[in-house]
Amino acid sequence: MELDQIRKIVELMQEHELSYFDMTTADGTHLRLKKGADLESLRGALAAASFSSAPVAQAPAAAAPAAAAPAAPAGSEINSPMVGTFYRRASPDAPEFVKVGDSVSVGQTLCIIEAMKVMNEIKAEKSGTITAVVVEDATPVQFGDVLFRIA
């Protein structure tokens, strides 16, 4: 793998606001990139992948959330199954799929996550009441981010 290829991957990570990238090629090359990692960790990852030690620009660390989450939220969390953009409604003039206090049933659409220009409906895997909408509409989410809390 060439340095230009790695630079392209870093550019794609920044463009899509990814904080972690891990890839293993068929020839056994393993590349792991993490935003906000210290320079020594990046050099170690590059050396492990058999690259020459060239100066590497450190990506800026992701901003911390403005509000701290409650210590012990009631109920369970519904997490993002993918990286993409979170939408609470099907179109800008449509009503929100769910609001805090709404009762939901299994299979009901909760939101849409746009990934690579494909709109993916995220459906409830269990029934209950929405106690919190954690993500703001039209914001990027990553795999595993909490989207909703349900009791």
KOLNURO-893155 format. One record per residue: x, y, z of N, C-alpha, C, CB in turn. Coordinates in pm, whole numbers, padded with zeros to 5 digits, always signed. Glycine has a CB too. Example, Ala and Ser with C-alpha at 12.3 -4.5 7.8 and 13.67 -1.06 7.14 Angstrom:
2
+01319-00569+00780+01230-00450+00780+01320-00330+00780+01131-00447+00905+01285-00225+00708+01367-00106+00714+01290+00003+00787+01408-00060+00572
//
This chain:
151
+00086-00118+00000+00000+00000+00000+00090+00123+00000-00097+00000+00123+00059+00217-00083+00139+00338-00099+00090+00449-00004+00134+00387-00245+00178+00543+00024+00146+00656+00110+00030+00738+00053+00269+00744+00131+00023+00751-00080-00087+00824-00142-00222+00758-00113-00066+00834-00294-00224+00626-00108-00348+00554-00076-00390+00583+00068-00329+00402-00098-00294+00586+00157-00324+00615+00298-00378+00757+00311-00198+00596+00387-00314+00852+00240-00363+00990+00243-00506+00999+00194-00273+01080+00158-00541+00924+00090-00677+00924+00037-00775+00869+00142-00685+00840-00094-00735+00765+00213-00819+00709+00319-00841+00812+00429-00757+00580+00377-00735+00884+00468-00746+00987+00571-00841+01098+00523-00606+01047+00605-00830+01138+00396-00922+01239+00342-01066+01191+00347-00884+01274+00197-01090+01065+00312-01226+01009+00319-01277+01003+00463-01229+00868+00257-01187+00971+00556-01227+00970+00698-01272+01109+00741-01111+00921+00787-01196+01212+00701-01233+01349+00738-01362+01389+00669-01121+01447+00702-01378+01356+00543-01498+01393+00466-01624+01331+00527-01484+01349+00320-01613+01208+00576-01729+01137+00630-01732+01137+00783-01730+00995+00580-01644+01218+00842-01637+01236+00987-01624+01104+01063-01760+01309+01035-01536+01018+01014-01508+00891+01081-01393+00912+01178-01475+00780+00978-01397+00843+01290-01288+00856+01387-01202+00730+01392-01344+00886+01524-01243+00622+01322-01169+00497+01329-01179+00426+01195-01221+00408+01444-01068+00368+01149-01063+00292+01025-00970+00175+01046-01017+00381+00905-01013+00055+01008-00932-00065+01024-00949-00150+00898-00974-00146+01152-00835-00188+00835-00842-00264+00711-00727-00364+00707-00837-00169+00588-00759-00486+00660-00657-00586+00634-00673-00628+00489-00670-00709+00732-00564-00623+00413-00569-00658+00271-00541-00806+00253-00469-00573+00191-00566-00855+00132-00545-00996+00101-00399-01038+00117-00591-01025-00040-00306-00943+00098-00164-00977+00113-00115-00969+00257-00080-00886+00027-00207-00945+00351-00172-00945+00493-00137-00810+00550-00059-01035+00515-00141-00703+00470-00114-00569+00521-00231-00526+00609-00092-00468+00404-00200-00475+00727-00303-00432+00821-00285-00283+00847-00296-00514+00954-00392-00205+00825-00389-00061+00845-00499-00023+00942-00404+00015+00711-00462+00047+01049-00559+00093+01149-00531+00240+01171-00549+00010+01284-00635+00325+01150-00625+00469+01171-00728+00511+01272-00643+00546+01039-00686+00599+01363-00777+00649+01466-00755+00798+01479-00755+00576+01602-00863+00875+01468-00855+01019+01484-00823+01051+01629-00986+01088+01440-00735+01146+01648-00704+01188+01784-00596+01103+01850-00829+01185+01868-00545+01002+01782-00441+00919+01841-00311+00998+01850-00421+00789+01758-00227+00961+01945-00100+01032+01957-00008+00992+01841-00033+01002+02093+00089+01075+01813+00178+01057+01699+00256+00925+01708+00276+01174+01690+00296+00885+01829+00372+00761+01844+00286+00641+01806+00423+00746+01988+00157+00642+01840+00069+00531+01802+00058+00522+01652-00070+00549+01865+00047+00637+01584+00038+00636+01439+00166+00584+01376+00006+00775+01387+00279+00627+01429+00407+00578+01376+00419+00427+01396+00525+00649+01445+00376+00378+01512+00379+00234+01538+00291+00157+01441+00336+00205+01680+00174+00210+01412+00084+00144+01318+00144+00143+01179-00052+00213+01316+00208+00254+01140+00271+00260+01008+00389+00164+01000+00317+00403+00977+00469+00157+01106+00584+00066+01106+00537-00079+01100+00671+00090+01231+00430-00111+01171+00377-00247+01170+00327-00286+01032+00265-00261+01273+00285-00188+00954+00236-00216+00818+00349-00208+00716+00123-00118+00781+00474-00205+00760+00592-00203+00674+00604-00076+00590+00591-00322+00583+00579+00038+00648+00595+00165+00579+00716+00236+00637+00467+00253+00592+00776+00322+00554+00886+00402+00606+00830+00505+00702+00964+00470+00491+00908+00543+00800+00864+00638+00901+00872+00779+00847+00947+00624+01029+00762+00829+00795+00753+00966+00744+00669+01048+00840+00693+00968+00599+00687+01180+00844+00604+01261+00932+00456+01242+00900+00642+01409+00921+00378+01225+01003+00235+01202+00987+00161+01314+01058+00192+01063+01042+00068+01376+00987-00013+01482+01048-00117+01418+01137-00081+01572+00940-00128+01469+01258-00225+01415+01352-00361+01478+01324-00181+01441+01497-00463+01394+01313-00599+01444+01290-00651+01508+01418-00694+01329+01243-00733+01612+01407-00785+01676+01528-00880+01582+01602-00857+01805+01492-00876+01592+01733-00963+01508+01815-01107+01553+01799-00921+01513+01963-01198+01458+01809-01340+01490+01798-01383+01571+01919-01425+01361+01786-01473+01665+01897-01521+01749+02007-01606+01669+02104-01602+01868+01952-01592+01699+02231-01671+01630+02333-01815+01679+02327-01612+01653+02474-01913+01590+02359-02051+01634+02358-02074+01747+02456-02144+01517+02389-02164+01838+02422-02189+01956+02504-02251+01920+02639-02279+02052+02430-02344+01828+02638-02412+01791+02763-02374+01649+02802-02567+01803+02747-02347+01628+02929-02312+01496+02977-02437+01410+02986-02242+01503+03113-02423+01282+02955-02536+01191+02963-02564+01158+03109-02507+01061+02882-02689+01126+03142-02722+01088+03278-02642+00965+03319-02872+01062+03293-02610+00955+03449-02526+00846+03497-02590+00710+03475-02496+00865+03643-02720+00697+03500-02788+00569+03484-02923+00591+03417-02806+00499+03621-02924+00599+03282-03050+00622+03215-03144+00502+03229-03027+00652+03068-03272+00532+03243-03372+00426+03257-03395+00362+03122-03504+00481+03316-03426+00232+03122-03457+00163+02998-03332+00119+02924-03539+00250+02909-03348+00100+02794-03235+00055+02712-03208+00153+02600-03262-00085+02655-03097+00132+02532-03056+00223+02426-03078+00159+02290-02909+00264+02443-03110+00241+02192-03116+00198+02053-02996+00263+01986-03255+00237+01982-02904+00180+01935-02778+00229+01881-02780+00228+01728-02662+00145+01932-02695+00310+01671-02684+00317+01526-02615+00191+01473-02605+00444+01483-02676+00126+01374-02614+00006+01317-02513+00038+01207-02721-00085+01262-02493+00170+01177-02405+00208+01067-02358+00351+01081-02476+00190+00932-02267+00389+00996-02219+00527+00986-02306+00598+00883-02066+00533+00948-02347+00719+00913-02427+00794+00816-02482+00921+00878-02541+00709+00763-02586+00975+00816-02652+01096+00864-02789+01058+00917-02663+01203+00752-02818+01099+01040-02941+01066+01111-03051+01165+01073-02917+01067+01264-03168+01112+01037-03284+01196+01008-03404+01146+01087-03316+01197+00856-03476+01239+01151-03594+01204+01231-03721+01197+01147-03612+01306+01341-03716+01240+01022-03835+01241+00936-03798+01197+00795-03900+01381+00933-03898+01153+00718-03875+01102+00583-03840+01214+00485-03998+01028+00534-03892+01334+00509-03861+01450+00426-03872+01574+00514-03957+01460+00301-03818+01686+00469-03819+01805+00554-03958+01851+00598-03752+01916+00481-04060+01826+00517-04195+01869+00554-04279+01758+00616-04265+01924+00434-04225+01638+00633-04297+01525+00693-04288+01531+00845-04240+01391+00641-04384+01470+00914-04375+01465+01062-04262+01372+01106-04510+01419+01123-04214+01392+01229-04110+01306+01285-04164+01164+01300-04059+01361+01422-04077+01066+01280-04120+00927+01296-04165+00901+01440-04007+00831+01258-04084+00944+01538-04118+00928+01680-04073+01050+01758-04055+00799+01738-04141+01074+01869-04105+01183+01962-04096+01123+02102-04210+01301+01958-04036+01197+02193-04029+01154+02332-04172+01135+02383-03950+01258+02420-04195+01022+02447-04327+00990+02500-04409+00901+02409-04402+01116+02525-04369+00885+02284-04442+00798+02191-04421+00652+02228-04397+00824+02046-04528+00573+02215-04517+00428+02230-04482+00371+02094-04649+00365+02285-04386+00279+02092-04345+00216+01967-04360+00065+01978-04201+00254+01931-04381+00003+01864-04392-00142+01861-04281-00199+01773-04531-00187+01810-04258-00329+01786-04153-00396+01709-04178-00375+01560-04147-00547+01744-04074-00335+01487-04085-00315+01344-04124-00175+01301-04182-00410+01289-04159-00089+01397-04197+00049+01364-04072+00129+01329-04274+00115+01481-04081+00211+01225-03967+00294+01184-03945+00405+01287-03992+00354+01043-03820+00418+01332-03783+00519+01431-03714+00639+01368-03694+00457+01537-03634+00612+01264-03557+00717+01198-03503+00664+01067-03443+00768+01289-03428+00748+00998-03359+00708+00876-03212+00746+00894-03422+00777+00748-03124+00657+00848-02982+00690+00843-02940+00682+00697-02896+00594+00934-02893+00796+00646-02845+00800+00508-02699+00761+00506-02865+00942+00445-02668+00658+00428-02530+00612+00414-02504+00590+00265-02504+00481+00496-02407+00662+00211-02370+00651+00071-02491+00673-00021-02307+00514+00044-02566+00776+00008-02684+00817-00070-02798+00717-00066-02643+00841-00213-02794+00622+00028-02902+00525+00046-02970+00555+00178-02849+00377+00042-03104+00565+00176-03181+00592+00297-03217+00458+00363-03311+00674+00264-03167+00434+00484-03189+00310+00557-03283+00335+00674-03055+00250+00607-03400+00272+00672-03494+00286+00784-03444+00205+00902-03637+00239+00743-03442+00268+01019-03404+00199+01142-03533+00169+01216-03304+00286+01230-03556+00042+01241-03682-00002+01300-03661-00047+01444-03743-00116+01217-03767-00036+01523-03762-00077+01663-03750-00229+01671-03888-00029+01740-03658-00275+01755-03640-00418+01775-03718-00467+01896-03492-00451+01792-03772-00372+01974-03858-00409+02085-03959-00297+02106-03775-00436+02215-04067-00329+02172-04169-00227+02195-04142-00158+02328-04311-00290+02194-04196-00037+02340-04178+00043+02462-04214+00187+02436-04035+00032+02514-04165+00275+02523-04191+00418+02512-04058+00490+02494-04267+00471+02636-04052+00582+02398-03931+00661+02374-03914+00757+02492-03939+00739+02237-03802+00745+02563-03776+00834+02677-03679+00946+02642-03721+00754+02794-03601+00927+02534-03507+01032+02492-03468+01012+02346-03381+01032+02582-03454+01124+02276-03395+01125+02142-03258+01188+02163-03484+01205+02034-03153+01109+02148-03018+01152+02185-02949+01233+02076-02934+01031+02219-02981+01206+01950-02912+01268+01837-03000+01377+01776-02874+01163+01730-02937+01487+01736-03010+01594+01668-03033+01556+01523-02934+01727+01678-03143+01605+01468-03179+01576+01330-03072+01627+01234-03315+01640+01295-03047+01550+01129-02953+01584+01021-02809+01597+01068-02996+01714+00955-02771+01517+01167-02632+01516+01214-02567+01381+01186-02625+01549+01365-02435+01378+01170-02368+01251+01144-02365+01162+01268-02225+01275+01094-02378+01031+01244-02366+00932+01352-02266+00826+01308-02505+00868+01386-02211+00757+01405-02118+00649+01377-02176+00520+01432-01978+00677+01438-02121+00410+01388-02166+00279+01434-02160+00274+01587-02079+00165+01373-02270+00235+01648-02275+00221+01793-02320+00345+01868-02144+00182+01842-02332+00460+01802-02380+00581+01870-02523+00558+01919-02374+00704+01774-02553+00611+02037-02689+00599+02091-02779+00697+02016-02691+00628+02246-02890+00644+01962-02987+00727+01890-03105+00761+01978-03035+00656+01764-03161+00660+02047-03280+00677+02131-03261+00598+02260-03408+00630+02056-03340+00637+02359-03354+00556+02480-03500+00516+02486-03308+00635+02611-03523+00390+02523-03658+00335+02527-03680+00260+02657-03683+00241+02406-03798+00276+02714-03830+00207+02839-03944+00111+02816-03865+00307+02952
//
